[in-house]
C-alpha cells in the first residue's frame, strides 16, 4: 500500500511539480527575510522584500494551482495576491506622500 502511494507520488514529479515546489520555496522564503530583517532592526517589522516575495510566490503558486485545476488553491492564492499588491500600493503611496512633504519643506 505504501509502495503504491510512493510510486504514485513519484509519477507526479514533473516540470509542473517543480514549478509548484519553486513557488512554495519563494513564498516560504519571505518568512526568513522577515526574521532576518527583524533581528537586524531589533524589532518586529515587515520589510518591503517580504511583499515582493509574497507577490512572486503567490503568482507562481496561482499559475500552478490553475494548472492542477484546484479551485480552493486558486481562490486562496488570488485573494492573497490582492492583499500583497494592496500592501505594496499603500507603502509606495506613503513614500510618495513623505517625499512630497519633505520637498515642500
MDAnalysis code that builds the backbone (N, CA, C; Angstrom):
import MDAnalysis as mda
import numpy as np

u = mda.Universe.empty(315, n_residues=105, atom_resindex=np.repeat(np.arange(105), 3), trajectory=True)
u.add_TopologyAttr("name", ["N", "CA", "C"] * 105)
u.add_TopologyAttr("resid", np.arange(1, 106))
u.add_TopologyAttr("resname", ["UNK", "UNK", "UNK", "UNK", "UNK", "UNK", "UNK", "UNK", "UNK", "UNK", "UNK", "UNK", "UNK", "UNK", "UNK", "UNK", "UNK", "UNK", "UNK", "UNK", "UNK", "UNK", "UNK", "UNK", "UNK", "UNK", "UNK", "UNK", "UNK", "UNK", "UNK", "UNK", "UNK", "UNK", "UNK", "UNK", "UNK", "UNK", "UNK", "UNK", "UNK", "UNK", "UNK", "UNK", "UNK", "UNK", "UNK", "UNK", "UNK", "UNK", "UNK", "UNK", "UNK", "UNK", "UNK", "UNK", "UNK", "UNK", "UNK", "UNK", "UNK", "UNK", "UNK", "UNK", "UNK", "UNK", "UNK", "UNK", "UNK", "UNK", "UNK", "UNK", "UNK", "UNK", "UNK", "UNK", "UNK", "UNK", "UNK", "UNK", "UNK", "UNK", "UNK", "UNK", "UNK", "UNK", "UNK", "UNK", "UNK", "UNK", "UNK", "UNK", "UNK", "UNK", "UNK", "UNK", "UNK", "UNK", "UNK", "UNK", "UNK", "UNK", "UNK", "UNK", "UNK"])
u.atoms.positions = np.array([
    [0.822, -1.187, 0.000],
    [0.000, 0.000, 0.000],
    [0.871, 1.257, 0.000],
    [1.846, 1.335, 0.910],
    [2.743, 2.492, 0.941],
    [3.559, 2.572, -0.342],
    [3.995, 1.443, -0.850],
    [4.787, 1.411, -2.086],
    [3.981, 1.959, -3.253],
    [2.687, 1.625, -3.307],
    [1.823, 2.136, -4.368],
    [1.657, 3.650, -4.251],
    [1.486, 4.093, -3.027],
    [1.339, 5.533, -2.782],
    [2.617, 6.268, -3.182],
    [3.757, 5.743, -2.784],
    [5.040, 6.343, -3.127],
    [5.254, 6.361, -4.634],
    [4.876, 5.293, -5.294],
    [5.003, 5.224, -6.752],
    [4.121, 6.283, -7.415],
    [2.909, 6.447, -6.898],
    [2.005, 7.464, -7.425],
    [2.572, 8.869, -7.217],
    [3.160, 9.104, -6.053],
    [3.784, 10.400, -5.782],
    [4.931, 10.676, -6.751],
    [5.775, 9.686, -6.941],
    [6.924, 9.854, -7.820],
    [6.506, 10.022, -9.280],
    [5.410, 9.399, -9.686],
    [4.897, 9.547, -11.048],
    [4.454, 10.982, -11.319],
    [4.063, 11.703, -10.256],
    [3.579, 13.075, -10.413],
    [4.694, 14.113, -10.388],
    [5.941, 13.676, -10.236],
    [7.051, 14.613, -10.264],
    [7.390, 14.938, -11.714],
    [7.115, 16.168, -12.098],
    [7.363, 16.626, -13.460],
    [7.676, 18.112, -13.406],
    [7.693, 18.768, -14.543],
    [8.012, 20.194, -14.573],
    [7.004, 21.005, -13.767],
    [5.737, 20.596, -13.792],
    [4.725, 21.325, -13.022],
    [4.928, 21.165, -11.521],
    [5.350, 19.999, -11.103],
    [5.668, 19.810, -9.682],
    [6.847, 20.689, -9.295],
    [7.839, 20.791, -10.185],
    [8.999, 21.655, -9.922],
    [8.561, 23.116, -9.804],
    [7.629, 23.538, -10.665],
    [7.102, 24.901, -10.592],
    [6.388, 25.117, -9.261],
    [5.591, 24.145, -8.849],
    [4.895, 24.233, -7.567],
    [5.859, 24.304, -6.389],
    [6.884, 23.453, -6.405],
    [7.893, 23.485, -5.336],
    [8.634, 24.817, -5.322],
    [8.983, 25.322, -6.503],
    [9.685, 26.598, -6.586],
    [8.816, 27.737, -6.039],
    [7.545, 27.758, -6.424],
    [6.624, 28.771, -5.908],
    [6.506, 28.712, -4.400],
    [6.436, 27.506, -3.871],
    [6.342, 27.344, -2.420],
    [7.616, 27.813, -1.740],
    [8.767, 27.542, -2.352],
    [10.049, 27.975, -1.774],
    [10.152, 29.501, -1.768],
    [9.743, 30.136, -2.866],
    [9.766, 31.604, -2.925],
    [8.832, 32.166, -1.865],
    [7.631, 31.614, -1.785],
    [6.649, 32.099, -0.819],
    [7.146, 31.917, 0.616],
    [7.723, 30.764, 0.909],
    [8.205, 30.490, 2.269],
    [9.419, 31.340, 2.620],
    [10.215, 31.716, 1.632],
    [11.425, 32.489, 1.913],
    [11.114, 33.859, 2.500],
    [9.916, 34.333, 2.307],
    [9.558, 35.639, 2.847],
    [9.628, 35.668, 4.375],
    [9.365, 34.534, 4.999],
    [9.435, 34.481, 6.460],
    [10.877, 34.559, 6.947],
    [11.787, 33.954, 6.221],
    [13.202, 34.031, 6.568],
    [13.691, 35.471, 6.406],
    [13.277, 36.114, 5.308],
    [13.642, 37.510, 5.077],
    [13.112, 38.392, 6.201],
    [11.872, 38.177, 6.595],
    [11.277, 38.981, 7.671],
    [11.992, 38.751, 8.990],
    [12.329, 37.516, 9.282],
    [13.023, 37.178, 10.524],
    [14.390, 37.852, 10.573],
    [15.165, 37.731, 9.495],
    [16.495, 38.338, 9.452],
    [16.385, 39.858, 9.583],
    [15.436, 40.447, 8.886],
    [15.256, 41.900, 8.962],
    [14.907, 42.337, 10.382],
    [13.973, 41.641, 11.006],
    [13.571, 41.998, 12.372],
    [14.728, 41.854, 13.352],
    [15.540, 40.825, 13.167],
    [16.717, 40.669, 14.029],
    [17.690, 41.827, 13.816],
    [17.826, 42.247, 12.583],
    [18.753, 43.334, 12.255],
    [18.313, 44.661, 12.870],
    [16.992, 44.970, 12.807],
    [16.500, 46.247, 13.330],
    [16.051, 46.155, 14.793],
    [16.115, 44.950, 15.345],
    [15.796, 44.706, 16.765],
    [14.347, 45.019, 17.140],
    [13.448, 44.833, 16.184],
    [12.006, 44.943, 16.454],
    [11.263, 44.218, 15.333],
    [10.029, 43.872, 15.600],
    [9.239, 43.190, 14.577],
    [8.816, 44.208, 13.523],
    [9.253, 43.949, 12.302],
    [8.988, 44.867, 11.199],
    [8.967, 44.057, 9.911],
    [8.087, 44.423, 9.001],
    [7.991, 43.697, 7.736],
    [8.703, 44.510, 6.659],
    [9.772, 43.954, 6.077],
    [10.498, 44.686, 5.038],
    [9.761, 44.638, 3.700],
    [10.108, 45.554, 2.824],
    [9.488, 45.624, 1.507],
    [9.675, 44.324, 0.728],
    [10.843, 43.700, 0.865],
    [11.114, 42.447, 0.150],
    [10.101, 41.364, 0.506],
    [9.593, 41.373, 1.738],
    [8.567, 40.409, 2.157],
    [7.378, 40.452, 1.205],
    [6.930, 41.667, 0.846],
    [5.754, 41.804, -0.013],
    [6.069, 41.400, -1.442],
    [7.283, 41.707, -1.924],
    [7.651, 41.272, -3.272],
    [7.736, 39.749, -3.367],
    [8.287, 39.112, -2.347],
    [8.340, 37.645, -2.331],
    [6.935, 37.057, -2.232],
    [6.054, 37.730, -1.498],
    [4.663, 37.286, -1.397],
    [3.995, 37.308, -2.767],
    [4.193, 38.400, -3.505],
    [3.604, 38.519, -4.838],
    [4.200, 37.476, -5.780],
    [5.537, 37.393, -5.802],
    [6.205, 36.450, -6.717],
    [5.787, 35.010, -6.418],
    [5.861, 34.608, -5.155],
    [5.459, 33.254, -4.781],
    [3.987, 33.012, -5.045],
    [3.163, 34.023, -4.757],
    [1.723, 33.896, -4.986],
    [1.379, 33.727, -6.451],
    [2.059, 34.471, -7.319],
    [1.803, 34.350, -8.763],
    [2.203, 32.964, -9.257],
    [3.386, 32.503, -8.839],
    [3.849, 31.170, -9.265],
    [2.885, 30.093, -8.772],
    [2.474, 30.203, -7.519],
    [1.540, 29.209, -6.979],
    [0.159, 29.306, -7.624],
    [-0.258, 30.516, -8.004],
    [-1.530, 30.657, -8.705],
    [-1.465, 29.975, -10.069],
    [-0.373, 30.172, -10.782],
    [-0.201, 29.507, -12.072],
    [-0.242, 27.990, -11.890],
    [0.456, 27.513, -10.876],
    [0.459, 26.073, -10.597],
    [-0.947, 25.586, -10.244],
    [-1.653, 26.335, -9.405],
    [-2.985, 25.895, -8.982],
    [-3.979, 25.909, -10.142],
    [-3.804, 26.841, -11.072],
    [-4.653, 26.848, -12.269],
    [-4.357, 25.598, -13.098],
    [-3.068, 25.263, -13.227],
    [-2.700, 24.074, -13.995],
    [-3.313, 22.800, -13.398],
    [-3.262, 22.680, -12.068],
    [-3.813, 21.465, -11.455],
    [-5.323, 21.561, -11.248],
    [-5.894, 22.714, -11.615],
    [-7.347, 22.933, -11.543],
    [-7.905, 22.706, -10.141],
    [-7.252, 23.328, -9.142],
    [-7.697, 23.211, -7.763],
    [-8.335, 24.537, -7.355],
    [-9.664, 24.571, -7.328],
    [-10.392, 25.805, -7.071],
    [-10.075, 26.397, -5.696],
    [-9.906, 25.555, -4.691],
    [-9.579, 26.053, -3.345],
    [-8.249, 26.797, -3.377],
    [-7.275, 26.210, -3.989],
    [-5.943, 26.789, -4.117],
    [-5.991, 28.062, -4.970],
    [-6.742, 28.055, -6.061],
    [-6.866, 29.216, -6.940],
    [-7.465, 30.397, -6.185],
    [-8.554, 30.164, -5.468],
    [-9.192, 31.246, -4.711],
    [-8.293, 31.764, -3.594],
    [-7.600, 30.855, -2.921],
    [-6.699, 31.258, -1.843],
    [-5.556, 32.119, -2.341],
    [-4.929, 31.704, -3.424],
    [-3.816, 32.480, -3.971],
    [-4.295, 33.801, -4.565],
    [-5.442, 33.793, -5.216],
    [-5.970, 35.028, -5.807],
    [-6.261, 36.076, -4.742],
    [-6.901, 35.667, -3.678],
    [-7.226, 36.632, -2.622],
    [-5.954, 37.117, -1.924],
    [-4.998, 36.225, -1.742],
    [-3.724, 36.633, -1.143],
    [-3.000, 37.648, -2.006],
    [-2.996, 37.443, -3.320],
    [-2.326, 38.377, -4.226],
    [-2.921, 39.777, -4.125],
    [-4.223, 39.857, -3.945],
    [-4.860, 41.163, -3.778],
    [-4.311, 41.864, -2.535],
    [-4.188, 41.141, -1.433],
    [-3.685, 41.712, -0.183],
    [-2.231, 42.162, -0.341],
    [-1.389, 41.327, -0.973],
    [0.027, 41.674, -1.133],
    [0.179, 42.904, -2.013],
    [-0.560, 42.956, -3.108],
    [-0.491, 44.108, -4.011],
    [-1.000, 45.368, -3.316],
    [-2.037, 45.236, -2.539],
    [-2.583, 46.388, -1.807],
    [-1.560, 46.923, -0.805],
    [-0.871, 46.042, -0.118],
    [0.151, 46.491, 0.823],
    [1.271, 47.233, 0.101],
    [1.708, 46.729, -1.040],
    [2.738, 47.430, -1.817],
    [2.231, 48.805, -2.255],
    [0.982, 48.874, -2.686],
    [0.394, 50.152, -3.084],
    [0.403, 51.139, -1.916],
    [-0.010, 50.686, -0.746],
    [-0.050, 51.566, 0.432],
    [1.354, 52.042, 0.818],
    [2.329, 51.157, 0.742],
    [3.711, 51.521, 1.080],
    [4.220, 52.596, 0.125],
    [4.028, 52.385, -1.172],
    [4.525, 53.356, -2.144],
    [3.760, 54.675, -2.087],
    [2.469, 54.612, -1.796],
    [1.696, 55.842, -1.646],
    [2.211, 56.655, -0.461],
    [2.494, 55.993, 0.645],
    [3.024, 56.671, 1.825],
    [4.405, 57.269, 1.535],
    [5.239, 56.536, 0.821],
    [6.567, 57.042, 0.481],
    [6.492, 58.264, -0.432],
    [5.574, 58.239, -1.398],
    [5.394, 59.402, -2.277],
    [4.922, 60.615, -1.486],
    [3.995, 60.360, -0.564],
    [3.469, 61.445, 0.256],
    [4.565, 62.033, 1.133],
    [5.400, 61.196, 1.735],
    [6.501, 61.677, 2.559],
    [7.518, 62.459, 1.730],
    [7.797, 61.992, 0.521],
    [8.738, 62.692, -0.353],
    [8.188, 64.054, -0.752],
    [6.894, 64.119, -1.016],
    [6.256, 65.384, -1.379],
    [6.304, 66.367, -0.212],
    [6.000, 65.878, 0.987],
    [6.026, 66.732, 2.189],
    [7.452, 67.218, 2.470],
    [8.415, 66.350, 2.275],
    [9.816, 66.713, 2.522],
    [10.272, 67.774, 1.512],
    [9.866, 67.607, 0.253],
    [10.250, 68.566, -0.790],
    [9.578, 69.923, -0.562],
    [8.347, 69.898, -0.028],
    [7.620, 71.145, 0.221],
    [8.217, 71.908, 1.410],
    [8.945, 71.192, 2.229],
    [9.673, 71.848, 3.293],
    [9.057, 71.866, 4.611],
])
